[in-house]
Amino acid sequence: MDFEYPEAVRMIRDTVKRFMDEEVIPLEKQYHDDHLPKDVEKELIGKIQAIGMWNLSVPEEYGGGGLGALDMYPIREEIGKSILGAGHASGNLFSARVPAQLYGASDSVKERYLYPALRGEKTTFFAQSEAGSSGSDPASMETTAVRDGDDWVINGSKFWISYAHEADFGVVFAVTDKEKRNRGGITAFLIDRETPGWRAVRRIDTLGGPGRRPNELVFEDCRVPHEHVLGEVGQGFVIAQRTLNRNRLGMGPGSVGKAERALKMGVEYSEQRRTFGELLADRQAVQWMLVDSAIEIHATRWMSLHAAWRADQGEDIRMEASMVKVFATEMLWKVVDRMIQIHGGVGFTTDLPLESMLRNARGNRIVEGPSEVHRMAIARHLRRGAWF
Ligand SMILES: Cc1cc2nc3c(=O)[nH]c(=O)nc-3n(C[C@H](O)[C@H](O)[C@H](O)COP(=O)(O)OP(=O)(O)OC[C@H]3O[C@@H](n4cnc5c(N)ncnc54)[C@H](O)[C@@H]3O)c2cc1C
């Protein structure tokens, strides 16, 4: 007897899987670099909204499906299978990217930003990292915001900011108390695209290809109204970490989806490719690559499900989120690398999705906190006795 989801969740998962198989995966050959043109993306999102699969994890009071992290897990695996499923300006094809802080904003901010974002009409960016200070250590950020009457004036720069060249608004983090920094001295601000005093000055080319070109931003006396402070003044760091923890949990199913698809390709290829008169699948060297991958995928799935369940119980999942982030992203890198090896030269070509998976898996070991920094965080939890 296997662990199984309630029927309602299975039906949603199957509908999402069908959509991915029929509408999204066939587009991969055409848009190999995880870069859907705006009109194609808009059309897909329209279809997803029409079949009622949009915003499944958004609270019901905001018109979403109200599914928790555990129920979303198998759905996220299906979305994660494609190199086109995740990482778009408007979200992950099936969901708007909405900064969680907006749910607690004033009615007028909700009217102008939250509801349009939920409908997929407005897109956003998240600006924490900087070039001059360490992205791993955002408490060292240098961008400042100073109160001036009813406004705040922001000066500084941001680096690596995804989607900022086109998004309608963003959440920008700035130091409001240099002494306190991450202990009450960093604040989150909502910045509208039309606000004077900031601009995206350059896009940064990366190994991730056209779909992964973040931006450098500059802020020069950028004036934002006090109403655009998200959460309490000084509490921005806590807010950012909460958002990042949620994203890190999503790395579990996203990685498992892709790794499982890659493994299936490896199994199928090894069952038909012969070298020296024997099937690859009969070689122990090949079998072990497949087996190690299956074990690691299985472990990641259960680790991620457990973390999702704990998140739904309202428990502190900071340590589990770090564990999932490290294990899932490193697992995906290893599995895809092995599957490319099994495919030989063809694995290295852009005819298969494996090379795109590998390039983006490499990035995932750095974004949302590099593996080393999460290991450092886990060590801190262990030393505090969190595990025992
Ligand atoms: C494609 C892409 C998109 C991104 N999108 C965004 C975005 O939308 N918004 C945003 O705010 N940021 C974004 N980032 C930034 C990303 O989160 C940072 O790159 C990441 O946090 C690492 O920061 P850093 O690059 O400054 O590396 P650094 O902090 O300088 O670290 C460099 C390396 O040093 C090592 N290291 C660091 N600290 C430790 C330690 N304590 N112990 C051991 N080793 C350590 C790690 O190996 C690390 O990779 C994006 C980055 C990329 C590449």
The ligand as an SDF file (V2000), in Angstrom:
LIG
                    3D

 53 58  0  0  0  0  0  0  0  0999 V2000
   20.3050   33.9200  -12.3260 C   0  0  0  0  0  0  0  0  0  0  0  0
   20.2210   34.6020  -10.9980 C   0  0  0  0  0  0  0  0  0  0  0  0
   19.0270   35.1940  -10.6000 C   0  0  0  0  0  0  0  0  0  0  0  0
   18.9420   35.8540   -9.3710 C   0  0  0  0  0  0  0  0  0  0  0  0
   17.7710   36.4920   -9.0330 N   0  0  0  0  0  0  0  0  0  0  0  0
   17.7370   37.2450   -7.8960 C   0  0  0  0  0  0  0  0  0  0  0  0
   16.5740   38.0550   -7.5930 C   0  0  0  0  0  0  0  0  0  0  0  0
   15.5850   38.0710   -8.3230 O   0  0  0  0  0  0  0  0  0  0  0  0
   16.6030   38.8140   -6.4560 N   0  0  0  0  0  0  0  0  0  0  0  0
   17.6770   38.8500   -5.6110 C   0  0  0  0  0  0  0  0  0  0  0  0
   17.6240   39.5570   -4.6110 O   0  0  0  0  0  0  0  0  0  0  0  0
   18.7880   38.0920   -5.8800 N   0  0  0  0  0  0  0  0  0  0  0  0
   18.8440   37.3030   -6.9870 C   0  0  0  0  0  0  0  0  0  0  0  0
   19.9750   36.5550   -7.2820 N   0  0  0  0  0  0  0  0  0  0  0  0
   21.1400   36.6240   -6.3770 C   0  0  0  0  0  0  0  0  0  0  0  0
   21.4490   35.3440   -5.6410 C   0  0  0  0  0  0  0  0  0  0  0  0
   20.4990   35.1280   -4.6220 O   0  0  0  0  0  0  0  0  0  0  0  0
   22.8860   35.4640   -5.1140 C   0  0  0  0  0  0  0  0  0  0  0  0
   23.7460   35.3360   -6.2460 O   0  0  0  0  0  0  0  0  0  0  0  0
   23.2260   34.4290   -4.0840 C   0  0  0  0  0  0  0  0  0  0  0  0
   22.5180   34.6660   -2.9070 O   0  0  0  0  0  0  0  0  0  0  0  0
   24.7380   34.4150   -3.7720 C   0  0  0  0  0  0  0  0  0  0  0  0
   25.2210   35.7040   -3.5110 O   0  0  0  0  0  0  0  0  0  0  0  0
   26.5470   36.2430   -4.2560 P   0  0  0  0  0  0  0  0  0  0  0  0
   26.3980   35.9640   -5.6980 O   0  0  0  0  0  0  0  0  0  0  0  0
   26.7840   37.6340   -3.8300 O   0  0  0  0  0  0  0  0  0  0  0  0
   27.7080   35.3040   -3.7270 O   0  0  0  0  0  0  0  0  0  0  0  0
   28.5840   35.5400   -2.3960 P   0  0  0  0  0  0  0  0  0  0  0  0
   27.7130   35.8110   -1.2480 O   0  0  0  0  0  0  0  0  0  0  0  0
   29.6640   36.4960   -2.6960 O   0  0  0  0  0  0  0  0  0  0  0  0
   29.2120   34.0820   -2.2140 O   0  0  0  0  0  0  0  0  0  0  0  0
   30.1180   33.5350   -3.1960 C   0  0  0  0  0  0  0  0  0  0  0  0
   30.3830   32.0780   -2.8760 C   0  0  0  0  0  0  0  0  0  0  0  0
   31.0860   32.0220   -1.6300 O   0  0  0  0  0  0  0  0  0  0  0  0
   30.7290   30.8790   -0.8920 C   0  0  0  0  0  0  0  0  0  0  0  0
   30.2630   31.2870    0.4280 N   0  0  0  0  0  0  0  0  0  0  0  0
   29.5590   32.3960    0.7480 C   0  0  0  0  0  0  0  0  0  0  0  0
   29.3340   32.4480    2.0710 N   0  0  0  0  0  0  0  0  0  0  0  0
   29.8940   31.3300    2.6100 C   0  0  0  0  0  0  0  0  0  0  0  0
   30.0020   30.7850    3.9180 C   0  0  0  0  0  0  0  0  0  0  0  0
   29.4600   31.4310    4.9510 N   0  0  0  0  0  0  0  0  0  0  0  0
   30.6690   29.6150    4.0850 N   0  0  0  0  0  0  0  0  0  0  0  0
   31.2200   28.9700    3.0250 C   0  0  0  0  0  0  0  0  0  0  0  0
   31.1630   29.4430    1.7700 N   0  0  0  0  0  0  0  0  0  0  0  0
   30.5030   30.5880    1.5570 C   0  0  0  0  0  0  0  0  0  0  0  0
   29.6250   30.1700   -1.7000 C   0  0  0  0  0  0  0  0  0  0  0  0
   30.2010   29.0980   -2.4210 O   0  0  0  0  0  0  0  0  0  0  0  0
   29.1180   31.2380   -2.6530 C   0  0  0  0  0  0  0  0  0  0  0  0
   28.6090   30.6890   -3.8580 O   0  0  0  0  0  0  0  0  0  0  0  0
   20.0690   35.8810   -8.5100 C   0  0  0  0  0  0  0  0  0  0  0  0
   21.2730   35.2650   -8.9030 C   0  0  0  0  0  0  0  0  0  0  0  0
   21.3530   34.6410  -10.1360 C   0  0  0  0  0  0  0  0  0  0  0  0
   22.6640   34.0000  -10.5310 C   0  0  0  0  0  0  0  0  0  0  0  0
  1  2  1  0
  2  3  1  0
  2 52  2  0
  3  4  2  0
  4  5  1  0
  4 50  1  0
  5  6  2  0
  6  7  1  0
  6 13  1  0
  7  8  2  0
  7  9  1  0
  9 10  1  0
 10 11  2  0
 10 12  1  0
 12 13  2  0
 13 14  1  0
 14 15  1  0
 14 50  1  0
 15 16  1  0
 16 17  1  0
 16 18  1  0
 18 19  1  0
 18 20  1  0
 20 21  1  0
 20 22  1  0
 22 23  1  0
 23 24  1  0
 24 25  2  0
 24 26  1  0
 24 27  1  0
 27 28  1  0
 28 29  2  0
 28 30  1  0
 28 31  1  0
 31 32  1  0
 32 33  1  0
 33 34  1  0
 33 48  1  0
 34 35  1  0
 35 36  1  0
 35 46  1  0
 36 37  1  0
 36 45  1  0
 37 38  2  0
 38 39  1  0
 39 40  1  0
 39 45  2  0
 40 41  1  0
 40 42  2  0
 42 43  1  0
 43 44  2  0
 44 45  1  0
 46 47  1  0
 46 48  1  0
 48 49  1  0
 50 51  2  0
 51 52  1  0
 52 53  1  0
M  END
$$$$
